[in-house]
Amino acid sequence: MTITSFSFPTAIRFGAGARKLVAQHLRDQGLKRPLIVTDRALGALAVLAEFRTHLAGLDVAVFSGVFGNPTCSQVMDGAAAYQAHAADCVIGFGGGAALDVAKVVGVAATHPGDILEYVWDHPQVRPIVNPLPWFVALPTTSGTGSEVGRSSVVSENDTHLKRVVFSPAILAKTVFADPELTLGLPVAVTAATGMDALTHNIESYLSPAYHPLCDGIALEGTRIAAAALRTAVQEPGNLQARSDMMMASMMGAIAFQKDLGAVHSCAHALGAVCDLHHGLANALMIDTVLAWNFEAVPAKFDELAHVCKVPGGGAAFVPWLRSLKATVGITGPLSAHGVKPEHLPRLVEIATADICHQTNPRPCTADDFRRLFEAAM
């Protein structure tokens, strides 16, 4: 097997079979008692059992209490599992939800109080001051790129509002990015997570924040995802397409340290109010929001069209996106996915309060969000 190593923003071991390197990596750190943090569905699947066969000689425990959009209580339950196992490290294994929980299980296990007290905008935010357990991440989807992120997004238990713990301290020590772990993903999950990765790259590029390094990554991530997503959906066993989507996913997450835009504000609201999968929510909103953004940055749309090989320039980019969505099976307006007119006031309220649209290429008011949601309905 060929494993390529990167260090942006952390050490990354990328390639088919990378999962087989985890045990030796942990032994090299003197670690023996990992807690695997994963989601409820993965915990029962053969992909996790197969991964555990590569951890022989380690005393492994599994916390599989992550489900849906991850909540603060799931983090606290994971911390309790860490302490009960007397664990000395954390292995995050799963999609964005599992990895976001895994990133902060160690914080909750080694610091006082509830994890909500560590979110960046808490009025008396607690600092992360104690040493954290060694943490490694293995993504099993290609969407959020959470494995390379410095933030953990978890929802309040009651309101379902998404809150963010942000600190370089929670960054994975090493990412083992193995596209073979994504071969068994269902078609709908491949499509939704793939659109999530594409959205991250596109929105970060369109953000007016100054970050040429991220702009370059975002454009290349967009190019890779645009070329690979159809194949990943239509040929689930195509390892090259799976590999390309995993790389595009990580690139999107690295790029969006530049920040995102109004698509994500809408998606966060849809997740909170209607419990929509984050990638699906992005996919349902991206063409509506980008059509509205076009007049603000037409030259950037020309660049996006160029890297995606879209004939007709920037004006043809949004129609191309709509066609791509249909090709991978994401169809219908918001109303076809359980969003109702009575949800609109709360959707507008949450989207307007969300921080992501502060770097949208067009300023976005509550009235703008109302019109965007109505157009997408």
N, C-alpha and C positions, 0 to 999 in steps of 0.2 A: 504494500500500500504506500502511496505517496502522501505525505502530510506536509502542508505548507505552513510556515509560522509567520505571524504578523504581530505587531505591537501597537495597534491603533484602535481604540484607546487603551487596550489592555492586551496581554498575551493571548493570541488566538491560534489554536491548532485546528486547521481547516482541511477537511477532506474525508472521503469515505473510509470508515474504520477509526476515525479519531476517538470514538467512545472507548476503544480498547486501551487507550493510553491513560485513562483516569486513575486506575488503581496504582500504577507505578508512580504517577505524579503525587498522589496523596502519601504513599509510602516515603517518597523522597522528602516530604515535609515532616515526617515523623508522625503522621496521622493514622489512626486505626479504627475510629468509630464514627463513620459518616452517618448523617441523617439525610436520606433522599426526600426532598420536598417535591411532590407531584400532584396532579389533579386526580379526581375521583375516577374518571374514565380510564386514564392511562394506567392507574394503579392496578387495574384488573386485566390489562392487555399483555400480550406476549412480548411486546417491544420492551417493556420494563423488565420482565422476567429475563429476557435475553441480555439486557444490559447488566443485570445483576450477576450473570455468569462470568462477567469480566471483572468482578470485584472480589474474586476469591481471596481468602486470607484476611479480609477486613470484616469487622463486626458491624453489619449494616442494619439500620432500621429505616422504615418507610413511613412518612406522613403523607397520606393521600387525601387530605381534607379540603383541597381547593376545588371549587366548582363555580361555574358562572363567572360573573364579574367579581374579582376577589374582594373580600371584605376584611375589615380590621379584626374581627373575631377569628377569622381563619389564620391570620398572622399570630394572634395570641395562642391559639390552639397548637400551631406549629412550634412556637417557642416552648410550650409545655411539653410537647413530644421530644424536643431537643434535650430539655433538662431531664426528662424521665429516662432517656437512653444514655445519659451522661456522654452525649456526643462531643466530638472535638472538631467537627467540620460539617459543612452543609453542601450537598449536591443538589442544585436546582435542575429538574428534569421535566421539561414540558414546554407548553406554549407560553404566551405572554403572561397569563394569569398566574401559572405556577411559578414562573421565574420572578415575577414581581413580589409574590409572597416569600419565596426563598431568599430574596435579597435582604429582607428585613426581619426574618425569623431570628437571625443572629443578634440583631439590635434589640429585639424584644426579650431575647433570652439572657442578655447581659446588661440590660439597663432597666431602671425602675419605671413604673407607670405603664400606661397604655400606648400602643404604637401611634395613636392619633396625636399624642403630645409631641411627636417628632416630625409632624408634617411642617413644611417650610413656612406656611402662613398662620400657624397657631399663634395666638396672641402672646403666649408665654412658652414659645417653642423650646424644648429641651435640646441641649447639644448632645451629639454622639461623641462621648469622651472615652469610653472603655474600649479595650482591644476587642475586635470582633472575631468570630470564628472564621477560619479559612473557608472561602466560598468559591465553588466552581460551577459553571453553568453549561448545560447541554440543551440547546433548543430542539424541539421536536416539531415545530411549525416554522414557516418562513413568512412572518408577518410583522410582529411588533419590533423585533430586534432587541427585545428587552435584555438579552444576554450581554450586550455591550453598553448598556445604559447606566447612568449614574443616578437614576431615579426609580422609585417604586410607586406605582399608582394603585391605591387600594380605596375601596368605597366605604363610606360610613354605613354601619349596620342598618340603621333605621331609614335614613333619607336616601341612601344609595348614591350620594354625591361623591364624586371621585376626589380624593385627596392625594397629595404627592409628598413623599419623603425624598429629599434630594441631598445627596452627599457623595463626594468621591470615595468615601470610606466604604460604601456598599457596592462598589464596582467589583465584579468578579475578578479573582486573582488570575484565573485562566478560563477561557472559553474553549470548549471542545465542540466545534461545529461540524457535525457529521450528517451529511445529506441522506445517508441511508436511514436515519431515524425518521425521515419524512415520507418514506416510500409507501407506508400504509395509510396515509391521510385520506379521508373521504374526499370525493370530488368537491363537494360544497365547501368544506373547510379549506381545501387547497385554493379555491377561487377567492374566498373571503379574506383569508390571510394574505394571499398574493396581492389583492387590491389594497390591503392595508400597507404592505411594503411599498407599492407603487405610490400610494397617497403620501406617505412620509417623504419619499424622495421629491415628488412634485411640489408639495407644499413648502418644504424647506428651501427648495430652489426659488420659489416665488416670493418668499419672505423678503422684505426690504432690508433686513438686518445685514450688516457688512460682515461677510465671512467667505472670502473667495475659496478657501480650502474646502469648506462644506459645499459651496456651489459646484465645485468640480466633482466631488463625490456624489452629490445629488444627481447631477446630469448623467454621470456614468451609471449610477444605480437605476435611474429611470430607463436608460437604454437597455440595460441587462434585463430588467423586469419586463419591459415591453416586448422583448424578443423571446422570453422564456415562458411567460405565464400561460399562454394558450397551450403550449406543449406539455407543461406540467399538469394541466387540468385534463387534457385529452389523452395523454400517454402517462398515466400515473407511475409507471415503472421506469420512466426515462431518467436515469441518474444524472445526466448532464443538465437537464432542465431543472431537476430538484436542486442540484448544486448551485446553478445560477440564481435560482430564487432565494436560496439561503444566503448567498453573498449579497444580493440586492436588498434583502431584509436587514442585514447588518449595516450595509451602507446607508440605508434610510435612517436607521437609528443613530448612527454616527453623525449624519448630516443634520438631523433635527436638533442638535445642540445649538444650531442657528435659530431655532424656533419654527413654529408651524403656522397655521392660519385658521380661517373660519370653518373649513371643512371639519377640523377636529373639534372646534367648539360645538358644532351641530352634533357630531358623533358622540361627544361626551354627554350631551343632553339626552340624546336618544338612548344611550346606555342607562342613564340614571332613571329616566321616566318609563321607558318601555323595555328595559333589560335586553336591548338588541346587542348582539355580538359586535365588538368594536370594529372589526374589519368590514363586516357587512354594513354597519352604519356609515362608515367612511365611503364605501362603494355606492351606497344609495344617495349620498349627498354630493359627491365630488363633481359630477358634471354640472349640476345646478349651480353650485358655488363658483366653479371655475368659469362658467359662462358669464357670470356676474363680474368676476374679477378681470376678465379679458381686457376691457378698455383701459385698465390701470397700467398694465405692463405688457403690451402687445409684443414687444421685442423678445421678452422672455418666453412667450408662447411660441414664437418663431423658433427659438432654440430647442424647446421641448419637442416641437414637431420635427425638427431636423434630426435629433438623436433617435426619435422613435420611427423615423423614416415614413412620416405622414405626408403624402402629397398635398399641396395646397397651402402650406405654411401654417402659421399660428391660428388662423381663423378656422382651420379644419381640425385642430387638435381636440376640441371638446366633442365634436361628432365622432371622431375616432375612438375616444374614450367610451362613448356610449356603445359603439359597436363592439369594442373589446369586452365590456361588461356582458353584453348579450351573448357573445361567443363563449364566455366561461360560465354562463348560466345564471348570472345575477340580473334578474328582470323585475319589472313592476315598480310602481311608485311606493312611497312610504305606506300608503293605505293598504297595500297588499301584504305588508309585513307587520300588521297589527297596530299601526299608528293611527289614532283617531283624532277628529277635530277638537275634541275636548282636551286632548293632550297639549294643544298648541300654546296656551298661556304659560304653562310650566316649562315647556321646551324653550320658549323664547327667554324666559327668566334665567334659566340655567346657562343657556348659550351666551347670553349677554354678560353674565358674571364670569364666564370662563376666560382664563388668561390667554389662551392660544390665539384668539382673534386680534390681540394687540399687535401682532406682527403679520396680519393679513395685508395684502397689497392695497386693498381698499378699506378705509375705516368702516366699521360695521356697527350700526345702532340696533336697538331693539326692534324698530320698525323694519330695518333691513332683514334681520333674522326672521321676523314674522313672514315677510314676503318670500324669503328663501324656503322656509318650511312649507308654506302654502304651495309654492311652485313645485316642490318635490312630492307633495301629497298626491 
